[in-house]
Amino acid sequence: MLKTKTFLPKITPQYIINKAGKKTSVILDIHEFENLLEHIEDIYFASIAQKALQKEKEFITHNDVKKKIDLLNTSHENSDIKKLKGYPNLYN
């Protein structure tokens, strides 16, 4: 199981309050806002990785992907493309 360290970025929100005293909006420092978005994105991608690892599918190594891409870049012959049939996303 993929383990992630969960932490909350430091934010100092300022609230806009209506006449009834209800909070209606938030103002964040731009750096805090960007940090918060980055944190949300990290959590999102970690959850995608977690789901992918839980599926029982075959994975290809990074080195194998690089070899396949190099093969595509160095040769345009059909015989070389046929070698990649198992990896359709690499030549589409």
VOFILUM-595648 format. One record per residue: residue number from 1; residue in three letters; x, y, z of N, C-alpha, C, O in turn. Coordinates in steps of 0.1 Angstrom, whole numbers, plus 2048, in hexadecimal, padded with zeros to 3 digits. Layout:
<atoms>
seq|type|n.c1|n.c2|n.c3|ca.c1|ca.c2|ca.c3|c.c1|c.c2|c.c3|o.c1|o.c2|o.c3
NUM|ALA|X|Y|Z|X|Y|Z|X|Y|Z|X|Y|Z;
...
</atoms>
This chain:
<atoms>
seq|type|n.c1|n.c2|n.c3|ca.c1|ca.c2|ca.c3|c.c1|c.c2|c.c3|o.c1|o.c2|o.c3
1|MET|808|7F4|800|800|800|800|809|80C|800|813|80D|807;
2|LEU|805|816|7F8|80C|822|7F7|80A|82B|803|7FE|82D|807;
3|LYS|814|82F|80A|813|837|816|816|845|813|821|848|80D;
4|THR|80E|84E|817|810|85C|815|810|863|822|809|860|82B;
5|LYS|819|86D|823|819|876|82F|80E|881|82D|810|889|824;
6|THR|804|881|835|7FA|88B|834|7FD|897|83D|7FF|895|849;
7|PHE|7FD|8A2|837|7FF|8AE|83F|7F6|8B9|838|7F3|8B8|82C;
8|LEU|7F2|8C3|840|7EB|8CE|83B|7F4|8DA|839|7FB|8DD|842;
9|PRO|7F4|8E0|82D|7FC|8EC|82C|7F7|8F7|834|7EB|8F8|838;
10|LYS|800|900|838|7FC|90B|841|7F5|915|839|7FA|91A|82E;
11|ILE|7E9|918|83D|7E1|923|836|7DB|92C|841|7D8|928|84C;
12|THR|7DA|939|83D|7D5|943|846|7C9|94A|83E|7CB|954|838;
13|PRO|7BE|943|83E|7B2|949|837|7AD|956|83D|7AD|958|849;
14|GLN|7A8|95E|834|7A1|96A|839|793|968|833|791|965|828;
15|TYR|789|96B|83C|77B|968|838|773|975|834|776|97F|83B;
16|ILE|76B|974|82B|762|97E|828|754|97A|82E|74F|96F|82B;
17|ILE|74F|983|836|743|980|83D|737|989|839|739|995|837;
18|ASN|72B|983|837|720|98C|833|71A|993|83F|71F|992|84A;
19|LYS|70F|99A|83C|709|9A3|847|704|99A|852|703|99F|85E;
20|ALA|700|98E|84F|6FB|985|85A|706|97E|862|703|977|86B;
21|GLY|713|981|85E|71E|97B|865|722|96D|860|72A|967|866;
22|LYS|71C|969|855|720|95C|84F|72C|95E|846|72C|967|83E;
23|LYS|735|954|847|741|954|83E|73C|950|830|736|946|82E;
24|THR|740|959|826|73B|956|819|746|954|80F|744|94E|804;
25|SER|752|958|812|75E|957|809|76B|956|811|76B|959|81D;
26|VAL|775|952|80A|782|951|811|78D|958|808|78C|957|7FB;
27|ILE|796|95F|80E|7A1|965|807|7AE|95E|80C|7B0|95D|818;
28|LEU|7B6|959|803|7C2|952|806|7CE|95A|800|7CC|95F|7F5;
29|ASP|7D9|95A|806|7E6|95E|800|7E8|956|7F4|7E6|949|7F5;
30|ILE|7ED|95B|7E9|7EF|954|7DC|7F9|948|7DE|7F6|93D|7D9;
31|HIS|803|94A|7E6|80C|93F|7E9|806|933|7F1|808|928|7EE;
32|GLU|7FE|937|7FB|7F6|92D|802|7ED|926|7F9|7EB|919|7FA;
33|PHE|7E6|92D|7F0|7DC|927|7E7|7E3|91D|7DE|7DF|912|7DC;
34|GLU|7EF|921|7D8|7F6|918|7CF|7FB|90C|7D6|7FB|901|7D1;
35|ASN|800|90E|7E3|805|903|7EB|7F9|8F9|7ED|7FB|8ED|7ED;
36|LEU|7ED|8FE|7F0|7E2|8F6|7F3|7DE|8EE|7E6|7DB|8E2|7E7;
37|LEU|7DE|8F5|7DB|7DB|8EE|7CE|7E5|8E3|7CC|7E1|8D8|7C8;
38|GLU|7F2|8E5|7CE|7FC|8DB|7CC|7FA|8CF|7D5|7FC|8C4|7D1;
39|HIS|7F6|8D2|7E2|7F3|8C8|7EB|7E8|8BF|7E7|7E8|8B3|7E8;
40|ILE|7DD|8C5|7E2|7D1|8BE|7DD|7D5|8B5|7D1|7D1|8AA|7D0;
41|GLU|7DD|8BB|7C8|7E2|8B3|7BD|7EA|8A7|7C1|7E9|89D|7BB;
42|ASP|7F3|8A9|7CA|7FB|89E|7CF|7F3|893|7D5|7F5|887|7D2;
43|ILE|7E8|896|7DC|7DF|88C|7E2|7D8|885|7D7|7D6|879|7D8;
44|TYR|7D4|88D|7CD|7CC|887|7C2|7D5|87D|7BA|7D1|871|7B8;
45|PHE|7E1|881|7B7|7EA|877|7B0|7EE|86B|7B8|7F0|860|7B3;
46|ALA|7F0|86D|7C5|7F3|862|7CE|7E7|858|7CE|7EA|84C|7CF;
47|SER|7DB|85D|7CE|7CF|854|7CE|7CF|84C|7C1|7CB|841|7C0;
48|ILE|7D2|853|7B5|7D3|84C|7A9|7DD|841|7A9|7DB|836|7A4;
49|ALA|7E9|844|7AE|7F4|83A|7AF|7F0|82F|7B8|7F2|823|7B5;
50|GLN|7E9|832|7C3|7E4|827|7CC|7DB|81E|7C5|7DC|811|7C6;
51|LYS|7D1|823|7BD|7C8|81B|7B6|7CF|812|7AB|7CB|807|7AA;
52|ALA|7D8|818|7A4|7E0|811|79A|7E8|805|7A0|7E8|7FB|79A;
53|LEU|7EE|807|7AC|7F5|7FD|7B2|7ED|7F1|7B7|7F1|7E6|7B8;
54|GLN|7E0|7F4|7BA|7D7|7EA|7C0|7D2|7E1|7B5|7CE|7D6|7B8;
55|LYS|7D2|7E6|7A8|7CD|7DD|79D|7D7|7D3|79A|7E3|7D6|79B;
56|GLU|7D3|7C7|796|7DC|7BD|793|7DF|7BE|784|7D9|7B6|77C;
57|LYS|7E7|7C7|780|7EB|7C8|772|7FA|7C8|771|802|7CB|77B;
58|GLU|7FF|7C5|765|80D|7C5|763|812|7D3|760|80C|7DB|759;
59|PHE|81D|7D7|766|823|7E4|764|830|7E2|75C|836|7D8|75C;
60|ILE|833|7ED|755|840|7ED|74D|849|7F7|754|845|801|75A;
61|THR|856|7F3|755|860|7FB|75C|863|808|754|861|809|748;
62|HIS|868|811|75B|86C|81E|755|876|81C|74A|876|822|740;
63|ASN|880|813|74D|88B|811|743|885|80B|737|889|80E|72C;
64|ASP|87B|801|738|875|7FB|72C|86D|806|724|86E|805|718;
65|VAL|867|80F|72B|860|81A|724|86A|822|71C|867|825|710;
66|LYS|875|826|722|87F|82E|71B|884|826|70F|886|82D|705;
67|LYS|887|819|710|88B|811|705|881|812|6FA|885|813|6EE;
68|LYS|875|810|6FD|86A|810|6F3|869|81E|6EC|868|81E|6E0;
69|ILE|86A|828|6F3|86A|836|6EE|876|838|6E5|875|83E|6DA;
70|ASP|882|834|6E9|88E|835|6E1|88D|82E|6D4|891|832|6CA;
71|LEU|887|822|6D5|885|81A|6C9|87C|821|6BF|87E|821|6B3;
72|LEU|871|828|6C4|868|82F|6BC|86F|83B|6B5|86D|83E|6AA;
73|ASN|878|842|6BD|87E|84E|6B9|889|84B|6AF|88D|854|6A6;
74|THR|88F|83F|6AF|89B|83C|6A6|897|835|69A|89E|834|690;
75|SER|88B|82F|699|887|828|68E|878|82A|68B|870|82A|694;
76|HIS|875|82B|67E|867|82C|67A|862|821|671|858|822|66B;
77|GLU|869|815|672|865|80A|66A|85A|803|671|859|802|67D;
78|ASN|851|7FD|669|845|7F5|66E|84A|7EA|677|843|7E7|681;
79|SER|855|7E3|674|859|7D8|67C|85C|7DD|68B|859|7D5|694;
80|ASP|861|7E9|68C|864|7ED|69A|857|7F1|6A1|856|7EF|6AD;
81|ILE|84E|7F7|69A|841|7FA|6A0|839|7EE|6A4|833|7EE|6AF;
82|LYS|83A|7E3|69D|834|7D7|6A1|839|7D1|6AE|832|7CB|6B5;
83|LYS|846|7D4|6B1|84C|7D0|6BD|845|7D6|6C9|845|7D1|6D4;
84|LEU|83E|7E2|6C7|838|7EA|6D2|829|7E7|6D3|823|7EE|6DB;
85|LYS|824|7DD|6CC|815|7DB|6CC|810|7D9|6DB|805|7DD|6DD;
86|GLY|818|7D4|6E4|814|7D2|6F1|812|7DF|6F9|80D|7DF|704;
87|TYR|817|7EA|6F3|817|7F7|6FA|811|802|6F1|818|80A|6EC;
88|PRO|804|801|6EE|7FE|80A|6E5|7FF|819|6E8|7FF|821|6DF;
89|ASN|800|81C|6F5|801|82A|6F9|80E|831|6F5|80F|83D|6F5;
90|LEU|818|828|6F2|825|82E|6EF|827|832|6E1|830|83A|6DE;
91|TYR|81E|82E|6D8|81F|833|6CB|813|83A|6C5|812|83B|6B9;
92|ASN|809|83D|6CD|7FD|844|6C9|7FF|853|6CB|7F6|85B|6C8;
</atoms>
